[in-house]
Amino acid sequence: INPRDGAIYYWDNSLGLGTRAVILSSLPGAADVPAVSRQIIVSDVDRKVIAFGCTDILTGVQDRLLIRWSDTENPAVWTPLETNSAGGIRIPTGSEFVAAVETKSEILVWTDDAVHSLRYVGAPFEYSISRIGSSSIAAPNAAVTVNDVTFWMGQNGFFQYDGRIVGLPCSVKDYVFNDLNVNQAEKIVAGSNISFNEVWWFYPSANSNENDRYVMYNYNERAWSVGTLARTFWIDRGIEDYPRAASTDGYIYFH
């Protein structure tokens, strides 16, 4: 668990719901765990915890372009040694990390002015990173991957990546971006509704401080629609039979 620009926490589900999460660095044997991170991902490929925009192992200062990862299947050990697979790499372009999304073959990493591909390459380097294009992202949660295609909302349009970056022709682009509260844009959140071939973005309109509108794209029909709905986060069906979403009223809804 990683609150943005905060510490990394660890929760052991074997101890039940009555046990709170603890700071990862407090676990027995923990070594050089980043004190602060902007985002974490648990890699499905090689079973590491990856921290983005985190504290430097030498200076202890947060570097917003630094990526570090733990030893394989050992989330508390971050000291790079010849006997483990912990390590780090720096994003080559941009001034700060914004977001990361895992796909089947790579992790897409956005800075304030470009998108990069982070790929697992194995020992001794573990990961490589390369810039794949100039494209902004509107918010840390403004991207979603469906069927290995990633969709995201940029600062002035919508995009997809399926091996190359493509701008999406959008019939409602002016409607959305002319009525967007840019001071609250970091609250924008993307979600998928795979049962109906849709991706959704919930965003705050010009007169709202919270997400109160949506724009939806049907990628099979290449059709757009807009509407009013207050949602602050969205998880597609999977473990549950229907998508779930959080709202500004404090409830979680099945859809």
N, C-alpha and C positions, 0 to 999 in steps of 0.2 A: 504494500500500500504506500502510495507516495503523493501526499498533497503537493501541489505545484510549488516549486522553490522551497520545499520543506524536507524533513528527514524521511528515510525509508523505514517502514514498519513491517513486522513479520507476525502473522497469526497462524497458530498451529490448530488445525481443525480437529485433531484427535482429542483435544482437551475440552471440546464442547463450546457452546455459545456463551457460557458464563465466564469465559476467560477472555481478557482483553488482548489486543495486539501489543507487541513490545517493539521498541526501537531495534532495528536489525543489528546494530553495533553492540547491543547488550547480550547477544547470544554467546554461549561458551565457544571459545576459539575464534571469535570474530576478529578480522584483521583488515584495517584500512578501508572499512565501509565508507562510501561517500557520506559526508555529513549533511549535504544538501543536494537535491536533484530536481530538475524541472519535470521529468517524466521517467517512468521505468516501463520496460517490457520484459516479460519472461519468454525467452525464445523457445519456440516449439522445435526448432531444428537441433540445437545443441544444449538445451536445458541450462541456460545461464540467465541470470538477472542482468539486464542491460540498463545502465543509467545514462540519461542524456542531459547535457548542460549541468554537469555536476562539479563537485569540489575536486581540485587537483590533489593527487596523492602526495606531492612534494610540498606544496605551499599551503594546502588546506583552504585555499581561496576558490570560490565558485568560478568556473570557466564556462561561459554559456555556449561555447562551441565544442566542449570536450565530451567524448563518449567513453565510458568505462564499463567493463563487464566483470562478473564474478567468475570464480572457478566453476567448472561444470558440476551441476547437481550439488553445489556447495555455496548457497547464497550469502553466507557470512564471510567468505574469504575473498578478498579483492587485491591482495598483494601479488603482483606478477612475479612468478618464480619459474625456474626451469622445470619444476616438478608439478606445476599446475597449468591451467589454461586461462587464468585471469589476465587482463590486459586493458589496453585503451587505445584510442585513436582520436584525432582531432578533425572536425568537419572542415573541409578545405576552403569553402567560400561562405560569405555572409558575416554578420556581426553578432547574431544570437540564434540559438536553436528555438524553434517554435513548436514543432509537432513531429511525431513518428507513428507510422502504421505498419504493422506486419502483414505481408502477403505470403503466398505459398513458397515463393522463391527468393524473396528479399525483404528488407525493411526500408520503406520510403521515409526519408528524413528531410523535413523542411527547415530552412533558415528564413530569415526575413526577406531574402531575395532570390532563393533558388531551391530546387529539390534535388536530393541526392539518393543514391542507391547504396545501402549497406548490405553486404553479402558475406555469408559465412564461407571461409576458404580453408579452414582447418589449420592445424599446427604448421609452423610456429606462430604465425601472425593472427590466426583465428578469424579476423574480419578485415575486409577491404572496403573502402568507400570511394565513390566517384560521383561527380556532378552530372546530372542527366538533363538539366534544363532550367531555364529561368521561369519561375512560376511562384507567385505568392500563395499564402493560405490565410484565410480570414481569421481563423481562431485555432487554438490547440485541438479542439474536438470537431473541426469542420470537415474531416475526411472519413470515408468509410470504404471498406473493400467488400465487393460482392463477386463471387465466382472468379476470383483472382483479377478483377478489374477494380481499380481504385478511383473513386469519385471524390472531388473536393470543391469547396467554395473558395474562390480567391477573393482578392480585394476589389476586383472589378469584373468578375465573370466566373463561369463554372468550367471544370476541367475533368478529364479522365486520363488514366494511365493504364495501358495494357501491354507495355513494352516500349511505348512511345507516348509522349504527352500530346493530348489533343484538346483544343478548346471546344466546348459544347455550344452549338448555336442555341440560343435561349430566347424564346418569344416573350418572356416576362422579365428579362434582365433589368430594364429601366424601372419597372414597377418595384422590384425588390431593392435595387441599390439606391433609388431615389427616396426610399422610405425606410432607411436603415439607420438606427442610432449607432453611429460609429464609435461613440464613447463607451458603449456597452458591447461592442462587437466580439470581445473575447468569450462571451456567453453563447455564441452560435454553436449549435451541436448538430452533427449529421447522424443519420441512422438509415438502416435498410429494412425493407419489407419484402423479403425474398419471395413470399408466396404470390405477390402481385407484381414482381419485377420493378420495384420502385426504390428510389433513394430519396430521403427527405432531409431538409435543413430547417431547423427552427431558429428564428432570429428575433431580436427586439426591433420593433418598428420605431419610427422617429420620435413618437410621443410616449415611448415606454422604456423603462429601465430593465425589464425582464423579457424573455422570449415570449412573444404573443402571436407571432405569425409563422407560417411555413411556406416553403416552396418545394414542390415535389416533381421528380423527373422519372418517367417510365422509360427505362433504357431499351425495352423491346419495341415500343411504339414511338420512341423519341418524342414524347409529348410531355408538356409541362402543365402544372396547375398550381394555384396559390390559395391560401385561405387563412383563417384565424384559428389558432390552437396554442394554448400555453403549455409548452413542454420544455423541460430543462435537461433531460437525458433520455436516450432511447436504446433499448437492447432488442435485437430481433429474436424471433422464435428460435428454439434450440433445445435447451433443457426443458423449457416450458413450451406449451403448444402454440402460444400466441406471443406477439411482441409485448414488451412491458415498457412503460415510460413514466418518468417522474414529472411532476407539475409544480408550479409555483404555489399551489394551494396545500402542499405538504403530503399529497397522496401519491401512491404508485398505481398506475392503471394498466389493466390488461386491455389489449386492442384486438 
